[in-house]
Amino acid sequence: MREAGAFTIAQDERTSVVFGMPKEAIALGAAKTVRPLQSIADKIIEAAREPACSR
Protein backbone atom coordinates (compact mmCIF):
# COMPACT_ATOMS: atom_id res chain seq x y z
CA MET A 1 0.00 0.00 0.00
CA ARG A 2 2.79 2.42 0.88
CA GLU A 3 4.48 1.78 -2.48
CA ALA A 4 1.21 2.80 -4.14
CA GLY A 5 1.20 6.07 -2.19
CA ALA A 6 -1.02 5.20 0.76
CA PHE A 7 -0.35 6.71 4.18
CA THR A 8 0.46 3.82 6.51
CA ILE A 9 0.66 3.58 10.30
CA ALA A 10 1.79 0.74 12.53
CA GLN A 11 1.05 0.43 16.23
CA ASP A 12 4.17 0.45 18.39
CA GLU A 13 5.33 -2.60 20.33
CA ARG A 14 4.77 -1.08 23.76
CA THR A 15 1.02 -0.64 23.27
CA SER A 16 0.40 -3.77 21.17
CA VAL A 17 -1.13 -6.89 22.69
CA VAL A 18 0.23 -8.91 19.76
CA PHE A 19 3.05 -7.23 17.82
CA GLY A 20 3.37 -9.70 14.92
CA MET A 21 1.81 -7.81 12.00
CA PRO A 22 2.99 -4.33 13.00
CA LYS A 23 6.51 -5.71 13.53
CA GLU A 24 6.57 -7.15 10.01
CA ALA A 25 5.19 -3.95 8.47
CA ILE A 26 7.89 -1.94 10.24
CA ALA A 27 10.63 -4.41 9.24
CA LEU A 28 9.54 -4.30 5.59
CA GLY A 29 9.43 -0.50 5.54
CA ALA A 30 5.70 -0.66 4.85
CA ALA A 31 4.80 1.65 7.74
CA LYS A 32 5.41 5.34 7.15
CA THR A 33 5.01 6.04 10.86
CA VAL A 34 4.88 4.04 14.08
CA ARG A 35 2.70 5.33 16.91
CA PRO A 36 1.31 4.23 20.26
CA LEU A 37 -2.34 3.19 20.10
CA GLN A 38 -3.60 6.33 21.82
CA SER A 39 -2.10 8.65 19.18
CA ILE A 40 -3.03 6.78 15.98
CA ALA A 41 -6.41 8.50 15.50
CA ASP A 42 -4.86 11.96 15.91
CA LYS A 43 -2.16 11.09 13.36
CA ILE A 44 -4.79 9.91 10.85
CA ILE A 45 -6.66 13.21 11.25
CA GLU A 46 -3.42 15.17 10.87
CA ALA A 47 -2.46 13.22 7.74
CA ALA A 48 -5.91 13.71 6.21
CA ARG A 49 -5.47 17.48 6.51
CA GLU A 50 -2.06 17.46 4.76
CA PRO A 51 -1.82 17.95 1.00
CA ALA A 52 -1.51 14.57 -0.72
CA CYS A 53 1.97 15.33 -2.04
CA SER A 54 3.41 15.71 1.49
CA ARG A 55 2.16 12.34 2.76
N, CA, C and O atoms as a Maestro MAE file, in Angstrom:
{
 s_m_m2io_version
 :::
 2.0.0
}

f_m_ct {
 s_m_title
 :::
 protein
 m_atom[220] {
  # First column is atom index #
  i_m_mmod_type
  r_m_x_coord
  r_m_y_coord
  r_m_z_coord
  i_m_residue_number
  s_m_chain_name
  s_m_pdb_residue_name
  s_m_pdb_atom_name
  i_m_atomic_number
  :::
  1 25 0.819 -1.174 0.000 1 A "MET " " N  " 7
  2 3 0.000 0.000 0.000 1 A "MET " " CA " 6
  3 2 0.874 1.252 0.000 1 A "MET " " C  " 6
  4 15 0.604 2.207 -0.729 1 A "MET " " O  " 8
  5 25 1.918 1.241 0.819 2 A "ARG " " N  " 7
  6 3 2.788 2.420 0.878 2 A "ARG " " CA " 6
  7 2 3.435 2.675 -0.476 2 A "ARG " " C  " 6
  8 15 3.539 3.825 -0.905 2 A "ARG " " O  " 8
  9 25 3.872 1.616 -1.155 3 A "GLU " " N  " 7
  10 3 4.484 1.779 -2.480 3 A "GLU " " CA " 6
  11 2 3.517 2.413 -3.469 3 A "GLU " " C  " 6
  12 15 3.942 3.075 -4.415 3 A "GLU " " O  " 8
  13 25 2.231 2.216 -3.259 4 A "ALA " " N  " 7
  14 3 1.214 2.795 -4.138 4 A "ALA " " CA " 6
  15 2 0.827 4.205 -3.703 4 A "ALA " " C  " 6
  16 15 -0.026 4.834 -4.330 4 A "ALA " " O  " 8
  17 25 1.447 4.708 -2.632 5 A "GLY " " N  " 7
  18 3 1.199 6.069 -2.194 5 A "GLY " " CA " 6
  19 2 0.282 6.219 -0.996 5 A "GLY " " C  " 6
  20 15 -0.040 7.341 -0.606 5 A "GLY " " O  " 8
  21 25 -0.141 5.122 -0.409 6 A "ALA " " N  " 7
  22 3 -1.023 5.203 0.763 6 A "ALA " " CA " 6
  23 2 -0.242 5.640 1.997 6 A "ALA " " C  " 6
  24 15 0.945 5.344 2.133 6 A "ALA " " O  " 8
  25 25 -0.920 6.342 2.885 7 A "PHE " " N  " 7
  26 3 -0.352 6.709 4.177 7 A "PHE " " CA " 6
  27 2 -0.535 5.509 5.100 7 A "PHE " " C  " 6
  28 15 -1.656 5.025 5.259 7 A "PHE " " O  " 8
  29 25 0.530 5.028 5.702 8 A "THR " " N  " 7
  30 3 0.459 3.816 6.510 8 A "THR " " CA " 6
  31 2 0.974 4.058 7.929 8 A "THR " " C  " 6
  32 15 1.960 4.766 8.135 8 A "THR " " O  " 8
  33 25 0.297 3.465 8.888 9 A "ILE " " N  " 7
  34 3 0.658 3.584 10.304 9 A "ILE " " CA " 6
  35 2 0.715 2.194 10.913 9 A "ILE " " C  " 6
  36 15 -0.124 1.341 10.624 9 A "ILE " " O  " 8
  37 25 1.705 1.979 11.753 10 A "ALA " " N  " 7
  38 3 1.786 0.740 12.526 10 A "ALA " " CA " 6
  39 2 1.747 1.085 14.008 10 A "ALA " " C  " 6
  40 15 2.311 2.091 14.437 10 A "ALA " " O  " 8
  41 25 1.083 0.249 14.776 11 A "GLN " " N  " 7
  42 3 1.050 0.433 16.225 11 A "GLN " " CA " 6
  43 2 2.389 0.012 16.810 11 A "GLN " " C  " 6
  44 15 2.974 -0.982 16.379 11 A "GLN " " O  " 8
  45 25 2.876 0.766 17.790 12 A "ASP " " N  " 7
  46 3 4.172 0.446 18.387 12 A "ASP " " CA " 6
  47 2 4.104 -0.809 19.256 12 A "ASP " " C  " 6
  48 15 3.025 -1.261 19.638 12 A "ASP " " O  " 8
  49 25 5.266 -1.352 19.556 13 A "GLU " " N  " 7
  50 3 5.332 -2.600 20.331 13 A "GLU " " CA " 6
  51 2 4.826 -2.421 21.755 13 A "GLU " " C  " 6
  52 15 4.159 -3.306 22.291 13 A "GLU " " O  " 8
  53 25 5.130 -1.307 22.360 14 A "ARG " " N  " 7
  54 3 4.773 -1.083 23.762 14 A "ARG " " CA " 6
  55 2 3.271 -1.154 23.998 14 A "ARG " " C  " 6
  56 15 2.837 -1.660 25.033 14 A "ARG " " O  " 8
  57 25 2.465 -0.656 23.058 15 A "THR " " N  " 7
  58 3 1.017 -0.639 23.271 15 A "THR " " CA " 6
  59 2 0.286 -1.776 22.549 15 A "THR " " C  " 6
  60 15 -0.941 -1.855 22.605 15 A "THR " " O  " 8
  61 25 1.021 -2.641 21.885 16 A "SER " " N  " 7
  62 3 0.402 -3.768 21.167 16 A "SER " " CA " 6
  63 2 0.233 -4.978 22.076 16 A "SER " " C  " 6
  64 15 1.130 -5.316 22.848 16 A "SER " " O  " 8
  65 25 -0.915 -5.623 21.978 17 A "VAL " " N  " 7
  66 3 -1.127 -6.888 22.691 17 A "VAL " " CA " 6
  67 2 -0.374 -7.983 21.944 17 A "VAL " " C  " 6
  68 15 0.315 -8.800 22.554 17 A "VAL " " O  " 8
  69 25 -0.507 -7.994 20.629 18 A "VAL " " N  " 7
  70 3 0.228 -8.910 19.755 18 A "VAL " " CA " 6
  71 2 0.941 -8.034 18.727 18 A "VAL " " C  " 6
  72 15 0.292 -7.273 18.009 18 A "VAL " " O  " 8
  73 25 2.255 -8.132 18.649 19 A "PHE " " N  " 7
  74 3 3.050 -7.228 17.821 19 A "PHE " " CA " 6
  75 2 3.469 -7.845 16.488 19 A "PHE " " C  " 6
  76 15 4.290 -7.258 15.783 19 A "PHE " " O  " 8
  77 25 2.938 -8.995 16.124 20 A "GLY " " N  " 7
  78 3 3.372 -9.703 14.924 20 A "GLY " " CA " 6
  79 2 3.234 -8.921 13.627 20 A "GLY " " C  " 6
  80 15 4.232 -8.682 12.947 20 A "GLY " " O  " 8
  81 25 2.010 -8.516 13.268 21 A "MET " " N  " 7
  82 3 1.807 -7.813 11.997 21 A "MET " " CA " 6
  83 2 2.455 -6.433 11.982 21 A "MET " " C  " 6
  84 15 3.107 -6.094 10.995 21 A "MET " " O  " 8
  85 25 2.308 -5.610 13.040 22 A "PRO " " N  " 7
  86 3 2.994 -4.325 13.004 22 A "PRO " " CA " 6
  87 2 4.518 -4.485 12.887 22 A "PRO " " C  " 6
  88 15 5.175 -3.723 12.177 22 A "PRO " " O  " 8
  89 25 5.060 -5.466 13.580 23 A "LYS " " N  " 7
  90 3 6.508 -5.708 13.530 23 A "LYS " " CA " 6
  91 2 6.962 -6.000 12.107 23 A "LYS " " C  " 6
  92 15 7.987 -5.479 11.668 23 A "LYS " " O  " 8
  93 25 6.219 -6.819 11.388 24 A "GLU " " N  " 7
  94 3 6.566 -7.151 10.009 24 A "GLU " " CA " 6
  95 2 6.433 -5.935 9.094 24 A "GLU " " C  " 6
  96 15 7.281 -5.708 8.231 24 A "GLU " " O  " 8
  97 25 5.374 -5.157 9.282 25 A "ALA " " N  " 7
  98 3 5.193 -3.951 8.468 25 A "ALA " " CA " 6
  99 2 6.349 -2.983 8.683 25 A "ALA " " C  " 6
  100 15 6.853 -2.392 7.728 25 A "ALA " " O  " 8
  101 25 6.764 -2.821 9.919 26 A "ILE " " N  " 7
  102 3 7.891 -1.942 10.237 26 A "ILE " " CA " 6
  103 2 9.174 -2.486 9.610 26 A "ILE " " C  " 6
  104 15 9.930 -1.738 8.989 26 A "ILE " " O  " 8
  105 25 9.419 -3.782 9.771 27 A "ALA " " N  " 7
  106 3 10.631 -4.413 9.236 27 A "ALA " " CA " 6
  107 2 10.720 -4.298 7.716 27 A "ALA " " C  " 6
  108 15 11.806 -4.140 7.160 27 A "ALA " " O  " 8
  109 25 9.578 -4.378 7.056 28 A "LEU " " N  " 7
  110 3 9.543 -4.297 5.588 28 A "LEU " " CA " 6
  111 2 9.576 -2.862 5.069 28 A "LEU " " C  " 6
  112 15 9.682 -2.643 3.863 28 A "LEU " " O  " 8
  113 25 9.487 -1.889 5.967 29 A "GLY " " N  " 7
  114 3 9.425 -0.497 5.542 29 A "GLY " " CA " 6
  115 2 8.052 -0.107 5.025 29 A "GLY " " C  " 6
  116 15 7.904 0.913 4.352 29 A "GLY " " O  " 8
  117 25 7.052 -0.912 5.336 30 A "ALA " " N  " 7
  118 3 5.697 -0.660 4.849 30 A "ALA " " CA " 6
  119 2 4.958 0.375 5.686 30 A "ALA " " C  " 6
  120 15 3.947 0.916 5.240 30 A "ALA " " O  " 8
  121 25 5.440 0.657 6.878 31 A "ALA " " N  " 7
  122 3 4.797 1.646 7.739 31 A "ALA " " CA " 6
  123 2 5.527 2.978 7.622 31 A "ALA " " C  " 6
  124 15 6.728 3.060 7.879 31 A "ALA " " O  " 8
  125 25 4.800 4.015 7.235 32 A "LYS " " N  " 7
  126 3 5.410 5.339 7.149 32 A "LYS " " CA " 6
  127 2 5.701 5.878 8.545 32 A "LYS " " C  " 6
  128 15 6.703 6.560 8.760 32 A "LYS " " O  " 8
  129 25 4.825 5.569 9.486 33 A "THR " " N  " 7
  130 3 5.013 6.043 10.859 33 A "THR " " CA " 6
  131 2 4.604 4.949 11.835 33 A "THR " " C  " 6
  132 15 3.780 4.091 11.519 33 A "THR " " O  " 8
  133 25 5.187 4.993 13.017 34 A "VAL " " N  " 7
  134 3 4.884 4.041 14.083 34 A "VAL " " CA " 6
  135 2 4.442 4.865 15.285 34 A "VAL " " C  " 6
  136 15 5.148 5.777 15.715 34 A "VAL " " O  " 8
  137 25 3.275 4.541 15.822 35 A "ARG " " N  " 7
  138 3 2.700 5.332 16.907 35 A "ARG " " CA " 6
  139 2 2.113 4.434 17.983 35 A "ARG " " C  " 6
  140 15 1.723 3.299 17.711 35 A "ARG " " O  " 8
  141 25 2.052 4.953 19.225 36 A "PRO " " N  " 7
  142 3 1.308 4.227 20.256 36 A "PRO " " CA " 6
  143 2 -0.180 4.286 19.939 36 A "PRO " " C  " 6
  144 15 -0.645 5.217 19.281 36 A "PRO " " O  " 8
  145 25 -0.913 3.304 20.402 37 A "LEU " " N  " 7
  146 3 -2.336 3.191 20.100 37 A "LEU " " CA " 6
  147 2 -3.094 4.493 20.339 37 A "LEU " " C  " 6
  148 15 -3.907 4.899 19.509 37 A "LEU " " O  " 8
  149 25 -2.835 5.145 21.462 38 A "GLN " " N  " 7
  150 3 -3.602 6.332 21.821 38 A "GLN " " CA " 6
  151 2 -3.363 7.535 20.911 38 A "GLN " " C  " 6
  152 15 -4.116 8.506 20.983 38 A "GLN " " O  " 8
  153 25 -2.341 7.500 20.058 39 A "SER " " N  " 7
  154 3 -2.104 8.651 19.177 39 A "SER " " CA " 6
  155 2 -2.363 8.348 17.698 39 A "SER " " C  " 6
  156 15 -2.160 9.216 16.848 39 A "SER " " O  " 8
  157 25 -2.807 7.136 17.383 40 A "ILE " " N  " 7
  158 3 -3.032 6.779 15.977 40 A "ILE " " CA " 6
  159 2 -4.172 7.594 15.367 40 A "ILE " " C  " 6
  160 15 -4.031 8.093 14.250 40 A "ILE " " O  " 8
  161 25 -5.280 7.740 16.060 41 A "ALA " " N  " 7
  162 3 -6.413 8.498 15.502 41 A "ALA " " CA " 6
  163 2 -6.022 9.942 15.210 41 A "ALA " " C  " 6
  164 15 -6.370 10.478 14.158 41 A "ALA " " O  " 8
  165 25 -5.298 10.579 16.138 42 A "ASP " " N  " 7
  166 3 -4.862 11.960 15.910 42 A "ASP " " CA " 6
  167 2 -3.945 12.066 14.697 42 A "ASP " " C  " 6
  168 15 -4.025 13.036 13.943 42 A "ASP " " O  " 8
  169 25 -3.074 11.075 14.504 43 A "LYS " " N  " 7
  170 3 -2.163 11.092 13.357 43 A "LYS " " CA " 6
  171 2 -2.933 10.906 12.051 43 A "LYS " " C  " 6
  172 15 -2.580 11.518 11.043 43 A "LYS " " O  " 8
  173 25 -3.966 10.085 12.046 44 A "ILE " " N  " 7
  174 3 -4.791 9.907 10.848 44 A "ILE " " CA " 6
  175 2 -5.472 11.229 10.492 44 A "ILE " " C  " 6
  176 15 -5.501 11.619 9.325 44 A "ILE " " O  " 8
  177 25 -6.015 11.911 11.488 45 A "ILE " " N  " 7
  178 3 -6.663 13.206 11.246 45 A "ILE " " CA " 6
  179 2 -5.653 14.212 10.716 45 A "ILE " " C  " 6
  180 15 -5.942 14.939 9.765 45 A "ILE " " O  " 8
  181 25 -4.487 14.261 11.315 46 A "GLU " " N  " 7
  182 3 -3.424 15.169 10.870 46 A "GLU " " CA " 6
  183 2 -3.030 14.874 9.418 46 A "GLU " " C  " 6
  184 15 -2.895 15.794 8.612 46 A "GLU " " O  " 8
  185 25 -2.847 13.607 9.091 47 A "ALA " " N  " 7
  186 3 -2.455 13.223 7.737 47 A "ALA " " CA " 6
  187 2 -3.542 13.548 6.720 47 A "ALA " " C  " 6
  188 15 -3.243 13.913 5.583 47 A "ALA " " O  " 8
  189 25 -4.795 13.415 7.126 48 A "ALA " " N  " 7
  190 3 -5.909 13.707 6.214 48 A "ALA " " CA " 6
  191 2 -5.971 15.189 5.867 48 A "ALA " " C  " 6
  192 15 -6.478 15.561 4.808 48 A "ALA " " O  " 8
  193 25 -5.462 16.026 6.744 49 A "ARG " " N  " 7
  194 3 -5.467 17.475 6.506 49 A "ARG " " CA " 6
  195 2 -4.273 17.941 5.682 49 A "ARG " " C  " 6
  196 15 -4.280 19.065 5.179 49 A "ARG " " O  " 8
  197 25 -3.247 17.105 5.530 50 A "GLU " " N  " 7
  198 3 -2.061 17.465 4.756 50 A "GLU " " CA " 6
  199 2 -2.346 17.329 3.266 50 A "GLU " " C  " 6
  200 15 -3.135 16.478 2.854 50 A "GLU " " O  " 8
  201 25 -1.707 18.166 2.465 51 A "PRO " " N  " 7
  202 3 -1.816 17.955 1.005 51 A "PRO " " CA " 6
  203 2 -1.290 16.560 0.643 51 A "PRO " " C  " 6
  204 15 -0.345 16.074 1.263 51 A "PRO " " O  " 8
  205 25 -1.884 15.936 -0.332 52 A "ALA " " N  " 7
  206 3 -1.511 14.567 -0.720 52 A "ALA " " CA " 6
  207 2 -0.043 14.440 -1.057 52 A "ALA " " C  " 6
  208 15 0.546 13.395 -0.782 52 A "ALA " " O  " 8
  209 25 0.569 15.439 -1.631 53 A "CYS " " N  " 7
  210 3 1.972 15.329 -2.039 53 A "CYS " " CA " 6
  211 2 2.922 15.300 -0.854 53 A "CYS " " C  " 6
  212 15 4.065 14.876 -1.025 53 A "CYS " " O  " 8
  213 25 2.516 15.729 0.343 54 A "SER " " N  " 7
  214 3 3.413 15.714 1.493 54 A "SER " " CA " 6
  215 2 3.281 14.458 2.343 54 A "SER " " C  " 6
  216 15 4.031 14.281 3.303 54 A "SER " " O  " 8
  217 25 2.329 13.578 1.999 55 A "ARG " " N  " 7
  218 3 2.159 12.339 2.763 55 A "ARG " " CA " 6
  219 2 3.192 11.401 2.353 55 A "ARG " " C  " 6
  220 15 3.248 10.283 2.864 55 A "ARG " " O  " 8
  :::
 }
 m_bond[219] {
  # First column is bond index #
  i_m_from
  i_m_to
  i_m_order
  :::
  1 1 2 1
  2 2 3 1
  3 3 4 2
  4 3 5 1
  5 5 6 1
  6 6 7 1
  7 7 8 2
  8 7 9 1
  9 9 10 1
  10 10 11 1
  11 11 12 2
  12 11 13 1
  13 13 14 1
  14 14 15 1
  15 15 16 2
  16 15 17 1
  17 17 18 1
  18 18 19 1
  19 19 20 2
  20 19 21 1
  21 21 22 1
  22 22 23 1
  23 23 24 2
  24 23 25 1
  25 25 26 1
  26 26 27 1
  27 27 28 2
  28 27 29 1
  29 29 30 1
  30 30 31 1
  31 31 32 2
  32 31 33 1
  33 33 34 1
  34 34 35 1
  35 35 36 2
  36 35 37 1
  37 37 38 1
  38 38 39 1
  39 39 40 2
  40 39 41 1
  41 41 42 1
  42 42 43 1
  43 43 44 2
  44 43 45 1
  45 45 46 1
  46 46 47 1
  47 47 48 2
  48 47 49 1
  49 49 50 1
  50 50 51 1
  51 51 52 2
  52 51 53 1
  53 53 54 1
  54 54 55 1
  55 55 56 2
  56 55 57 1
  57 57 58 1
  58 58 59 1
  59 59 60 2
  60 59 61 1
  61 61 62 1
  62 62 63 1
  63 63 64 2
  64 63 65 1
  65 65 66 1
  66 66 67 1
  67 67 68 2
  68 67 69 1
  69 69 70 1
  70 70 71 1
  71 71 72 2
  72 71 73 1
  73 73 74 1
  74 74 75 1
  75 75 76 2
  76 75 77 1
  77 77 78 1
  78 78 79 1
  79 79 80 2
  80 79 81 1
  81 81 82 1
  82 82 83 1
  83 83 84 2
  84 83 85 1
  85 85 86 1
  86 86 87 1
  87 87 88 2
  88 87 89 1
  89 89 90 1
  90 90 91 1
  91 91 92 2
  92 91 93 1
  93 93 94 1
  94 94 95 1
  95 95 96 2
  96 95 97 1
  97 97 98 1
  98 98 99 1
  99 99 100 2
  100 99 101 1
  101 101 102 1
  102 102 103 1
  103 103 104 2
  104 103 105 1
  105 105 106 1
  106 106 107 1
  107 107 108 2
  108 107 109 1
  109 109 110 1
  110 110 111 1
  111 111 112 2
  112 111 113 1
  113 113 114 1
  114 114 115 1
  115 115 116 2
  116 115 117 1
  117 117 118 1
  118 118 119 1
  119 119 120 2
  120 119 121 1
  121 121 122 1
  122 122 123 1
  123 123 124 2
  124 123 125 1
  125 125 126 1
  126 126 127 1
  127 127 128 2
  128 127 129 1
  129 129 130 1
  130 130 131 1
  131 131 132 2
  132 131 133 1
  133 133 134 1
  134 134 135 1
  135 135 136 2
  136 135 137 1
  137 137 138 1
  138 138 139 1
  139 139 140 2
  140 139 141 1
  141 141 142 1
  142 142 143 1
  143 143 144 2
  144 143 145 1
  145 145 146 1
  146 146 147 1
  147 147 148 2
  148 147 149 1
  149 149 150 1
  150 150 151 1
  151 151 152 2
  152 151 153 1
  153 153 154 1
  154 154 155 1
  155 155 156 2
  156 155 157 1
  157 157 158 1
  158 158 159 1
  159 159 160 2
  160 159 161 1
  161 161 162 1
  162 162 163 1
  163 163 164 2
  164 163 165 1
  165 165 166 1
  166 166 167 1
  167 167 168 2
  168 167 169 1
  169 169 170 1
  170 170 171 1
  171 171 172 2
  172 171 173 1
  173 173 174 1
  174 174 175 1
  175 175 176 2
  176 175 177 1
  177 177 178 1
  178 178 179 1
  179 179 180 2
  180 179 181 1
  181 181 182 1
  182 182 183 1
  183 183 184 2
  184 183 185 1
  185 185 186 1
  186 186 187 1
  187 187 188 2
  188 187 189 1
  189 189 190 1
  190 190 191 1
  191 191 192 2
  192 191 193 1
  193 193 194 1
  194 194 195 1
  195 195 196 2
  196 195 197 1
  197 197 198 1
  198 198 199 1
  199 199 200 2
  200 199 201 1
  201 201 202 1
  202 202 203 1
  203 203 204 2
  204 203 205 1
  205 205 206 1
  206 206 207 1
  207 207 208 2
  208 207 209 1
  209 209 210 1
  210 210 211 1
  211 211 212 2
  212 211 213 1
  213 213 214 1
  214 214 215 1
  215 215 216 2
  216 215 217 1
  217 217 218 1
  218 218 219 1
  219 219 220 2
  :::
 }
}
